[in-house]
């Protein structure tokens, strides 16, 4: 009977281990790849099987000396772990997850909405917040169509006789970190007062937003020239749906932008619920996925393991996610080019380097250049025209007023060439792929 029981324990341990290995293919909604809870389940199963096997080999007996040795080993292990935890606390290593719930969670303060035409600001909410002094400066520049422009998108009587430019992009094109009136879009607008220049950018968006906005606005505005501000994080942004941000506010009135989607190690897009979003906005980390991980992340030793896991995962998935983002970006650019050609409207991509790209072109920047060449999209490569002094101090990362004005001058020169000659070929700053 004892032999049958030991055999049962060995079989049970192996079944538990196999369940941990194959949980991704059994549990609904699970994703391939071993995570920490699975590894713990596998370890538990093997421990039961090995213990039962050793018990069987010993003839069903554990000698007293072995029990004492095992007890001493566990006491030494626990004492060592406590000492290490104390040392990590002394050196200020923070836990992965907070041990106590916060007294205040960030609250939702969305000032925009998204639909099939992309994301736009809510004119009434923004106007009200600015009138109360809650927001000021550039966040208060919004037209009735919900875009960051001083003027509404209207069709005047002399519409067909005027040159028309549509600006698409994210916070760079929006004008972040430039003085009001001094963004590169505002500089082009001021240089050509007889032109119709529309700024339809929206912060923290990517090429998918630009495509949706173009398809919604182009039939009405009929732009001759469409300028796309392309930033290197567009590769990641194009993996998530257009409505990829929402705004929260903390107890001190500070605004935070939170992405309601996560991309797992396999490139799957996961929508987070509101509780998880507010937790992230408050702590800067996501909710623990399970109780085991929460307990581990509440200790500093467990935190080291979780952070090591995160580092390993990032190393393994960066290339895979970039490949998926690259493919998605290529498709959105192809569709934008086709939609513009059908209008017709000439597309000019403004390749916006990060401050690090100014020093040495990153893999992403080179990939963006290669995409423009492959799709035969005219583009401006601004790397040689900008310096580190043209960027706002970290952690901002946008152009400062001087950088915006410099880009506005370069783009304005090319705009002049385009409307004088009907082509971009005469502008030295523009590359025309063949």
Buried (B, 14 or more C-beta within 10 A) or exposed (E): EEEEEBEEBBEBBBEBBEBBBEBBEEEEEEEEEEBBBBEBBBEBBBEBBEBBBEBBEEEEEEEEEEEEEEEEEEEEEEEEEEEBBEEBEEEEBEBBBBEEEEEEBBEEBEBBEBEEBBBBBBBEBBBEBBEEEBBEEBBBBBBEBBBBBEBEBEEEEEEEEEBBBBBBBBBBBBBBBBBBBBBBBBBBBEBBEEBBBBBBBBBBBBBBBBBBBBBBBBEEBBBBBBBBBBBBBBBBBBBBEBBBBBBBBBEEEEBBEBBBBBBBBEBEEBEBEEEBBBBBBBBEEBBBEEEBBBEBBBBBBBBBBBEEBEEEBEEEBEEEBBEBBBEBBBBBBBBBBEBBEEBEBBBBBBBBBBBBBBEEBBEBBEBBBEBBEEBEBBBBBBBEBBEEEBBBEEEEBBBBBBBBBBBBBBBBBBBBBBBEEEEBEBBEBBBEBE
